[in-house]
C-alpha cells in the first residue's frame, strides 16, 4: 500500500488539472459507469450511513482473466490530497479489495469482460462525508511499480444543509438571450458557523461538466442561518443548446441518427448522419450527455452488447488554429483527449471523429476548446436561454481547526422550460 500511495501522490499532482474527472490509463478499458440508483447520468452521491449503493462497472477488451482490485481515498473539497489516515475515512478488511464479479461477453464480434462491484460492501465502507477517489488496479502483472487501470470519483454526503436553487434567464448579463443564472439559498442551522469565508465552499456544475464548473463563489449575503448567492455574476453560465443524440441498438439496421452500418473485419462501423452547426434553439427531450447500454438482440446489454466504431462528422468551416472541436458527453468523461478530438478533413470541409463505443443510447454535443481547456458551446451548438440544463450544487464545510472537508449538502435542479 505504501508504494502505491507514494506513486499515486506523485501521479495525482501531475494530473491535478483534471483531478475531478475519470482518467483511463489502459486503452483496453472501456465504458466505465458509476451510479447511485437507476440514473447513471446523475453525479454518484451516497448518503452517509444509508442503504445507498454505488454501482461501479467497466469493460476490458479481452476474454483473458485479470486480477483487478480497487481502493478508495478521501480528498479535500478542491480534490487535493489530505493527510488523514486510511483508517480515519474507510473501514475495510484490506487496503485493496479484489473484483470477483465478472462476465465474459456473449455473441459479440469484439471480445470483452464486464467487471462490476458495489460500495459500501461487507469488506469496505466509507466512514466520512466528502470527495472520494476510486482507483482500480491491475494486480495480474508482476511489476515493481503500481499499475492503475483507471481512477474515478464519487461523493458521500451528510445532508446537514438545506439547499434551494432558482435558475433564471433574466441574468445580470442579458435577459432571455444566451445565458442562465443561478440563485442559491442554503440553510445552515445544523452547522456551527463562525467564519463563512473559511468554513464553507461551494461547487456548481452544469450538466456534470467540470471544464466550466464554478468553484468557491463567495456568498452575496447572509440572513440569520441562511446563506445567499443572489445576483452573483460568478453563477452565470452560457446556456448552450439541447444535446444531440443517436441510438445504436442493432448491427443489422441503422437506428436513430445513424446513416448506415457496415462490417469491415474485425469491427462493425456505424456512420452518423451529418451534423451541422445550430443557428436556433432546438426543442428536444434530451438527456444532457447521458449514455445507456442497449441492444435489441440481448437479454443483458452489460455483456451482450457489441462494440462498434462510430464515425462522427460535422460540416463546419475550420476554427482558428488554437481551438479544437471535441465530442462531449458523460460517456467521454468530460475529457478533452485525443479519442474525442475531431480532425478537420480539408477535402470534405468537415470535422471527423471516430470512437469505439458500446451499443446503446448516446447523448452528445460538440464543444470548441481553447488552450485553457474550457469548452465553448457557441461556435457549434449556439447559446439559447430556453435550453433545459441541469445544475448541481455541492456544499462543503470544514469547521475551524478540522482536518478535512465534509460534504454537507447537494442538490440538482433543472431550469423550467419556456
C-alpha positions as CSV (number, residue, x, y, z in Angstrom):
1,X,0.0,0.0,0.0
2,X,2.9,2.4,0.8
3,X,4.4,2.0,-2.6
4,X,1.0,2.7,-4.3
5,X,0.4,5.7,-2.1
6,X,3.7,7.3,-3.0
7,X,3.2,6.5,-6.6
8,X,-0.2,7.9,-6.8
9,X,0.6,11.0,-4.8
10,X,3.1,12.0,-7.4
11,X,0.8,10.9,-10.2
12,X,-2.0,13.0,-8.7
13,X,-0.1,16.2,-8.8
14,X,1.0,15.5,-12.4
15,X,-2.7,15.4,-13.4
16,X,-4.1,17.9,-10.9
17,X,-5.6,20.0,-13.7
18,X,-8.1,17.3,-14.5
19,X,-8.5,15.9,-11.0
20,X,-12.2,15.8,-10.8
21,X,-12.6,13.6,-14.0
22,X,-12.4,9.9,-14.7
23,X,-9.0,9.1,-16.1
24,X,-8.2,5.9,-18.0
25,X,-4.6,4.6,-18.1
26,X,-5.1,1.5,-20.2
27,X,-6.6,1.7,-23.7
28,X,-8.4,-1.7,-23.3
29,X,-10.6,-0.3,-20.5
30,X,-14.0,1.0,-21.8
31,X,-17.4,2.1,-20.7
32,X,-16.8,3.0,-17.1
33,X,-20.0,3.6,-15.3
34,X,-20.5,4.8,-11.7
35,X,-24.1,5.4,-10.5
36,X,-26.2,5.5,-7.3
37,X,-29.7,4.5,-8.1
38,X,-31.1,4.0,-11.6
39,X,-30.0,7.3,-13.2
40,X,-26.4,6.8,-14.4
41,X,-26.3,10.4,-15.6
42,X,-26.5,11.8,-12.1
43,X,-23.5,12.6,-10.0
44,X,-22.7,9.5,-8.0
45,X,-23.5,10.7,-4.4
46,X,-24.0,8.3,-1.5
47,X,-25.7,9.4,1.7
48,X,-23.5,8.6,4.7
49,X,-24.7,5.6,6.8
50,X,-27.6,4.9,4.4
51,X,-28.6,1.9,2.3
52,X,-27.4,3.7,-0.9
53,X,-25.2,1.6,-3.2
54,X,-22.6,2.9,-5.6
55,X,-22.6,0.6,-8.6
56,X,-19.3,0.5,-10.5
57,X,-18.8,-1.3,-13.8
58,X,-16.4,-1.3,-16.7
59,X,-15.3,-3.5,-19.7
60,X,-11.8,-4.8,-20.5
61,X,-11.4,-5.7,-24.2
62,X,-10.4,-9.4,-23.9
63,X,-11.6,-12.7,-22.6
64,X,-8.4,-13.1,-20.6
65,X,-8.6,-13.4,-16.8
66,X,-7.1,-10.4,-15.0
67,X,-6.8,-10.0,-11.3
68,X,-8.2,-6.5,-10.6
69,X,-8.6,-4.7,-7.3
70,X,-9.9,-1.4,-6.1
71,X,-9.1,1.2,-3.4
72,X,-10.7,4.4,-2.2
73,X,-9.2,7.6,-0.9
74,X,-10.7,10.7,0.8
75,X,-9.9,14.1,-0.8
76,X,-10.4,17.7,0.0
77,X,-13.1,19.9,-1.5
78,X,-10.7,21.0,-4.2
79,X,-9.8,17.3,-4.8
80,X,-6.3,17.7,-3.4
81,X,-4.9,15.0,-1.1
82,X,-5.4,15.5,2.6
83,X,-3.4,13.9,5.5
84,X,-6.0,11.6,7.1
85,X,-5.0,8.1,7.9
86,X,-6.7,5.5,5.8
87,X,-8.4,4.1,8.9
88,X,-9.9,7.6,9.5
89,X,-12.1,7.5,6.4
90,X,-12.7,3.9,5.4
91,X,-13.5,0.7,7.2
92,X,-12.0,-2.2,5.2
93,X,-10.7,-5.7,5.6
94,X,-7.7,-4.9,3.4
95,X,-6.5,-1.7,1.7
96,X,-7.4,-3.0,-1.7
97,X,-10.3,-5.4,-2.5
98,X,-10.5,-7.9,-5.3
99,X,-13.1,-7.6,-8.0
100,X,-14.7,-11.0,-8.1
101,X,-17.8,-10.3,-10.1
102,X,-17.1,-10.5,-13.9
103,X,-18.7,-11.9,-17.0
104,X,-17.3,-12.6,-20.4
105,X,-19.2,-11.1,-23.4
106,X,-21.5,-13.3,-25.3
107,X,-22.2,-13.4,-29.0
108,X,-20.2,-10.3,-29.7
109,X,-17.7,-9.6,-32.5
110,X,-15.5,-7.7,-30.0
111,X,-14.5,-9.9,-27.1
112,X,-14.6,-8.2,-23.7
113,X,-15.1,-9.0,-20.0
114,X,-17.6,-7.0,-17.9
115,X,-16.5,-6.3,-14.4
116,X,-18.7,-4.9,-11.6
117,X,-18.7,-4.2,-7.8
118,X,-20.6,-2.0,-5.4
119,X,-19.9,0.2,-2.4
120,X,-20.4,0.0,0.5
121,X,-20.0,-3.7,0.9
122,X,-19.1,-6.3,3.5
123,X,-15.4,-5.6,3.1
124,X,-15.2,-1.8,2.5
125,X,-17.2,1.1,3.7
126,X,-16.6,4.9,3.7
127,X,-16.7,6.5,7.1
128,X,-16.7,10.2,6.4
129,X,-18.5,12.5,4.0
130,X,-16.7,14.3,1.3
131,X,-15.0,13.6,-2.1
132,X,-13.6,10.2,-2.8
133,X,-11.2,8.9,-5.4
134,X,-11.7,5.3,-6.5
135,X,-8.8,3.6,-8.2
136,X,-8.9,0.2,-10.0
137,X,-5.5,-1.6,-10.1
138,X,-4.2,-4.4,-12.3
139,X,-2.7,-7.0,-10.0
140,X,-2.2,-9.5,-12.7
141,X,1.2,-8.4,-13.9
142,X,4.2,-8.7,-11.7
143,X,5.8,-5.3,-11.7
144,X,7.9,-3.2,-9.5
145,X,5.6,-0.2,-9.9
146,X,1.9,0.0,-9.2
147,X,-0.3,-0.5,-12.3
148,X,-3.5,1.6,-12.2
149,X,-6.2,0.9,-14.8
150,X,-8.3,4.0,-14.1
151,X,-9.5,6.3,-11.4
152,X,-12.8,8.0,-10.9
153,X,-14.6,9.9,-8.2
154,X,-17.7,9.6,-6.1
155,X,-19.2,11.6,-3.2
156,X,-20.6,11.0,0.3
157,X,-22.9,13.5,1.8
158,X,-24.3,14.1,5.3
159,X,-27.2,16.2,4.2
160,X,-26.9,18.7,7.0
161,X,-27.6,21.8,4.9
162,X,-30.8,22.7,3.2
163,X,-30.1,23.8,-0.4
164,X,-32.6,25.6,-2.6
165,X,-31.8,26.8,-6.2
166,X,-33.6,29.1,-8.6
167,X,-32.5,29.3,-12.2
168,X,-33.4,32.3,-14.3
169,X,-32.8,33.5,-17.8
170,X,-33.1,37.1,-16.6
171,X,-29.4,37.4,-15.8
172,X,-27.0,40.2,-14.8
173,X,-25.5,40.0,-18.4
174,X,-28.6,39.7,-20.6
175,X,-32.3,38.9,-20.5
176,X,-33.8,35.9,-22.3
177,X,-30.7,35.7,-24.6
178,X,-27.7,33.5,-24.3
179,X,-27.2,32.9,-20.5
180,X,-28.7,31.4,-17.4
181,X,-28.1,32.4,-13.8
182,X,-28.4,30.6,-10.5
183,X,-29.5,31.9,-7.2
184,X,-28.8,29.6,-4.2
185,X,-30.1,29.7,-0.7
186,X,-28.5,27.4,2.0
187,X,-30.0,26.8,5.4
188,X,-27.1,26.2,7.8
189,X,-29.0,25.8,11.2
190,X,-27.3,22.4,11.7
191,X,-23.9,23.9,11.3
192,X,-22.0,26.0,13.8
193,X,-20.5,28.7,11.5
194,X,-18.0,31.2,12.8
195,X,-16.3,32.3,9.6
196,X,-18.2,31.6,6.5
197,X,-15.4,32.6,4.2
198,X,-13.1,29.9,5.7
199,X,-15.6,27.2,6.6
200,X,-17.9,27.0,3.6
201,X,-17.0,26.1,0.0
202,X,-19.4,25.6,-2.9
203,X,-19.1,24.0,-6.3
204,X,-21.7,24.4,-9.1
205,X,-21.8,22.1,-12.2
206,X,-23.8,22.5,-15.4
207,X,-24.7,19.1,-16.8
208,X,-22.0,17.5,-14.7
209,X,-19.3,19.3,-16.7
210,X,-16.1,20.1,-14.8
211,X,-14.5,22.3,-17.6
212,X,-16.9,25.2,-16.8
213,X,-17.5,24.4,-13.1
214,X,-17.8,27.3,-10.7
215,X,-15.7,26.7,-7.6
216,X,-15.9,28.6,-4.3
217,X,-18.1,31.6,-5.2
218,X,-18.5,33.9,-2.3
219,X,-21.9,34.4,-0.7
220,X,-23.5,37.7,-1.6
221,X,-25.4,37.9,1.7
222,X,-26.5,36.2,5.0
223,X,-29.8,36.4,6.8
224,X,-29.6,34.6,10.1
225,X,-28.8,30.9,9.4
226,X,-29.4,31.4,5.6
227,X,-26.5,31.9,3.2
228,X,-27.4,33.7,0.0
229,X,-25.9,33.7,-3.5
230,X,-28.2,36.2,-5.3
231,X,-27.3,38.3,-8.3
232,X,-23.9,36.5,-8.2
233,X,-22.1,37.0,-11.5
234,X,-19.9,34.0,-10.8
235,X,-23.1,31.8,-11.2
236,X,-23.9,32.9,-14.8
237,X,-23.5,30.2,-17.4
238,X,-23.7,30.2,-21.1
239,X,-26.9,28.4,-21.9
240,X,-25.8,26.1,-24.8
241,X,-28.4,24.1,-26.7
242,X,-30.2,20.8,-26.2
243,X,-27.9,17.8,-26.6
244,X,-27.8,15.8,-29.8
245,X,-28.4,12.0,-29.7
246,X,-28.2,8.8,-31.5
247,X,-29.3,5.2,-30.8
248,X,-27.1,2.2,-31.8
249,X,-29.1,-0.8,-30.7
250,X,-28.7,-3.1,-33.7
251,X,-25.8,-4.1,-36.0
252,X,-28.3,-5.1,-38.7
253,X,-30.1,-1.8,-39.4
254,X,-29.5,1.9,-38.6
255,X,-31.1,3.4,-35.5
256,X,-31.9,7.0,-34.7
257,X,-29.5,9.5,-36.4
258,X,-27.4,6.7,-37.9
259,X,-26.8,6.9,-41.7
260,X,-25.6,3.3,-42.1
261,X,-23.9,0.3,-40.6
262,X,-21.3,-1.9,-42.3
263,X,-19.0,-4.7,-41.2
264,X,-15.3,-4.4,-42.1
265,X,-13.5,-7.1,-40.3
266,X,-13.0,-7.2,-37.4
267,X,-15.4,-4.4,-36.5
268,X,-18.8,-3.1,-37.2
269,X,-18.8,0.5,-38.3
270,X,-21.7,3.0,-37.8
271,X,-21.7,6.3,-39.6
272,X,-23.8,9.0,-38.1
273,X,-25.9,11.4,-40.2
274,X,-24.0,14.6,-40.9
275,X,-24.2,17.2,-38.1
276,X,-24.3,20.9,-38.8
277,X,-23.9,24.0,-36.5
278,X,-27.2,25.2,-35.0
279,X,-28.5,28.7,-35.6
280,X,-31.6,28.3,-33.4
281,X,-32.7,26.6,-30.2
282,X,-33.8,23.0,-30.9
283,X,-36.6,21.9,-28.5
284,X,-36.0,18.2,-27.6
285,X,-36.3,15.9,-24.7
286,X,-32.6,15.5,-24.4
287,X,-30.6,13.6,-21.7
288,X,-27.8,16.1,-21.1
289,X,-24.9,13.8,-22.1
290,X,-26.2,10.5,-20.7
291,X,-25.4,7.0,-22.0
292,X,-27.4,3.9,-21.6
293,X,-26.2,0.4,-22.8
294,X,-28.9,-1.1,-25.1
295,X,-29.0,-3.9,-27.6
296,X,-32.2,-5.4,-29.2
297,X,-30.6,-8.8,-29.6
298,X,-29.6,-9.3,-25.9
299,X,-31.1,-10.1,-22.6
300,X,-28.4,-8.2,-20.8
301,X,-26.6,-5.4,-22.6
302,X,-23.9,-5.2,-20.0
303,X,-22.2,-8.2,-21.5
304,X,-24.2,-8.9,-24.7
305,X,-24.0,-5.5,-26.4
306,X,-21.3,-5.3,-29.1
307,X,-18.6,-2.6,-29.6
308,X,-18.8,-0.6,-32.8
309,X,-16.7,2.1,-34.4
310,X,-18.9,5.2,-34.5
311,X,-18.0,7.8,-37.1
312,X,-19.0,11.4,-36.3
313,X,-18.9,14.2,-39.0
314,X,-19.6,17.9,-38.5
315,X,-19.9,20.2,-41.5
316,X,-18.3,23.4,-40.4
317,X,-15.5,25.7,-41.5
318,X,-12.2,25.3,-39.7
319,X,-11.7,27.1,-36.4
320,X,-8.7,29.2,-35.5
321,X,-5.5,27.1,-35.1
322,X,-5.5,27.4,-31.3
323,X,-9.1,26.0,-31.0
324,X,-10.2,22.4,-31.4
325,X,-13.6,20.7,-31.5
326,X,-14.3,17.8,-29.2
327,X,-17.2,15.4,-28.8
328,X,-18.6,15.8,-25.3
329,X,-21.0,13.8,-23.1
330,X,-20.9,12.0,-19.7
331,X,-19.5,9.0,-21.6
332,X,-16.5,11.0,-22.7
333,X,-15.8,11.5,-19.0
334,X,-15.7,15.3,-19.7
335,X,-12.2,14.7,-21.1
336,X,-10.7,16.7,-23.9
337,X,-8.3,14.0,-25.0
338,X,-7.3,12.6,-28.4
339,X,-10.0,9.9,-28.7
340,X,-12.7,12.6,-28.6
341,X,-11.0,15.3,-30.7
342,X,-12.4,15.9,-34.2
343,X,-9.9,16.3,-37.1
344,X,-10.6,18.6,-40.0
345,X,-10.9,17.0,-43.4
346,X,-9.8,19.6,-45.9
347,X,-11.1,17.7,-49.0
348,X,-14.6,17.3,-47.5
349,X,-14.7,20.6,-45.4
350,X,-15.9,18.7,-42.4
351,X,-14.7,17.7,-38.9
352,X,-14.5,14.0,-38.4
353,X,-14.1,11.8,-35.3
354,X,-14.1,8.0,-34.7
355,X,-14.8,6.5,-31.4
356,X,-15.1,2.8,-30.4
357,X,-18.4,2.6,-28.4
358,X,-20.6,0.0,-26.8
359,X,-24.1,-0.3,-28.3
360,X,-26.7,1.9,-26.7
361,X,-28.3,5.3,-26.5
362,X,-25.9,8.3,-26.6
363,X,-26.4,12.0,-25.8
364,X,-23.7,14.3,-27.0
365,X,-22.7,17.8,-28.0
366,X,-19.8,19.5,-29.8
367,X,-17.5,21.9,-27.8
368,X,-14.9,24.2,-29.1
369,X,-12.0,24.1,-26.7
370,X,-9.2,26.7,-26.3
371,X,-5.7,26.3,-24.9
372,X,-7.1,26.9,-21.4
373,X,-9.2,23.7,-21.6
374,X,-12.6,25.3,-21.3
375,X,-15.4,24.1,-23.6
376,X,-17.4,26.7,-25.6
377,X,-20.9,25.8,-26.9
378,X,-21.4,28.9,-29.1
379,X,-19.4,28.0,-32.3
380,X,-21.3,24.8,-33.0
381,X,-24.3,24.4,-30.7
382,X,-25.1,28.1,-30.1
383,X,-26.3,29.6,-26.7
384,X,-30.0,29.9,-26.2
385,X,-31.8,30.8,-22.9
386,X,-34.5,28.2,-23.5
387,X,-32.1,25.3,-23.1
388,X,-33.0,22.8,-20.3
389,X,-29.8,22.3,-18.3
390,X,-29.2,20.5,-15.1
391,X,-27.3,22.4,-12.3
392,X,-25.7,20.6,-9.4
393,X,-24.7,22.3,-6.2
394,X,-22.1,20.7,-3.8
395,X,-21.7,22.3,-0.4
396,X,-18.6,21.6,1.8
397,X,-18.0,22.5,5.4
398,X,-14.7,22.5,7.3
399,X,-15.0,23.6,10.9
400,X,-12.2,25.8,12.0
401,X,-9.3,23.5,13.1
402,X,-10.8,20.4,11.4
403,X,-8.6,18.2,9.3
404,X,-10.9,17.5,6.3
405,X,-13.8,18.9,4.2
406,X,-17.2,17.5,4.8
407,X,-19.8,17.3,2.1
408,X,-22.9,18.6,4.0
409,X,-25.4,19.0,1.1
410,X,-26.0,18.7,-2.6
411,X,-28.9,19.4,-4.9
412,X,-29.6,19.0,-8.6
413,X,-32.1,21.4,-10.3
414,X,-33.5,22.0,-13.8
415,X,-34.4,25.2,-15.5
416,X,-38.1,25.3,-16.3
417,X,-38.9,25.1,-19.9
418,X,-40.3,28.3,-21.6
